[in-house]
Amino acid sequence: MKKPSRKTPRRRVPPPPDWRRISRDNRELKEWKRRLSLLLDYGKKLSARKELDGLLHLLVDVACNVLRADRCTVFLLDKKAGELWSRVASGAPAIRVPSHKGIVGETVTHGRVINIHDAYEDPRFNPEVDKATGYHTRNLLTAPMRNNKGEIIGAFQVLNKRGGPFKRNDEEILAIFSSQAATAVENAQLYGELRAAAKDTIFRLAAAAEYKDLDTRNHLERVSRYCAILAEEIGMPSEWTQNLQLAAPMHDIGKLGVPDAILKKPDKLTDEEWSEMRRHPLYGADILKGADNELLRMSQRIALSHHEKWDGTGYPHGLKGDDIPLEARISTLADVFDALTSRRCYKPAYSVEESLRTIREGSGKHFDPALVEGFFRALPRVKQVMEIFADVPPVEPAHAPPPPVV
């Protein structure tokens, strides 16, 4: 009997690889990896940003880079005014619009992501905006910003994705990022409110120390802003500069311990009165001593050392050169310039040209030479501050040589 033959079963031949799909999947995987890497990198930077302006600029950069967008705008909701406002829009001026109108208004009102592939084919898009700005919008993606309570506090809008319209995964990325950004924005807003409250308190106290009234508000604003301008000019970090801007007005806090009869005396001080006046840095340092807060510690260093001079001839300790704290050197230059260009009970206001000549002559003697050079480089910004916070009524400049500055 013939045995039945055993047939080897046929192996199933796998279909040829779908190289197009594999290539597409690889591209998408690489894109997700790129986005996650950017988000992780920017996440560290976001947590370090406390001031709102800097944070908004960073958020714009993140959104544009992650989504490969040409332009991005962060809109924040002003409930009292019923408006959405943007202090920063990459490549565009500031914007303020009604909170219920337009694509951004719809996003904020209904809390949904809006993805428009062709702007000019969508009736919700207003082409007048492009006409006014000269920009041409092709596609746009808008997502609401929700805080931890689920409340909508604003919206992100990105325009003109490179390589085509925004896709579904772009919507997911922007929605996630918008929620994370909302927390950072609320923290920055709270930080800003606290700084504003601190500034108001400091200025009121400093004004009381200056001349026992609030008429010196503009003087304090000018000195504060001159200091910030100079710190920025020499490349100091943002947080250090912000602290200096708040600490500088405290330079004369020690005058609270000096009798009014000396502070307001229009005539030349006697030796005894001059000796008492020269003690106000020590009084100020004593008032501010023992603080744990860096802002107040900086204020103490300024109060103690703002009458020291670069060549060592200042008071109260005769410090010289770099032994004088940088914040005190900056405050000294700013305060002297403002004293020269402002009217005082013992002197008229001197012209900007005369005052700058005095500053230049004091380089290497009274002032740090590097700071003097930085001050002259920043002069256009300094003059803007002078105009905005000018004393009222304006005082005609005198042409007599300026007296020594206390």
ABEGO torsion letter per residue (X at the ends): XBBBBBBBBBBBBBBBBBAAAAAAAAAAAAAAAAAAAAAAAAAAAAAABABAAAAAAAAAAAAAAAAGBABBBBBBBBAAAGBBBBABBBGBBBBBBBAABEAAAAAAAAGBBBBBABAAABAABBAAAAAAAGBBBABBBBBBBBBAAGBBAEBBBBBGBBGEBBBAAAAAAAAAAAAAAAAAAAAAAAAAAAAAAAAAAAAAAAAAAAAGBAAAAAAAAAAAAAAAAAAAAAGBBAAAAAAAAAAAAAAAAAAAABBAAAAABABBBBAAAAAAAAAAAAAAAAAABGBABAAAAAAAAAAAAAABBAAGABOAAGBBEAABBAAAAAAAAAAAAAAAABBBAABBBBBAAAAAAAAAAABGAABBAAAAAAAAAAAAAAAAAAAAABBOBBBBBBABBBBBBX
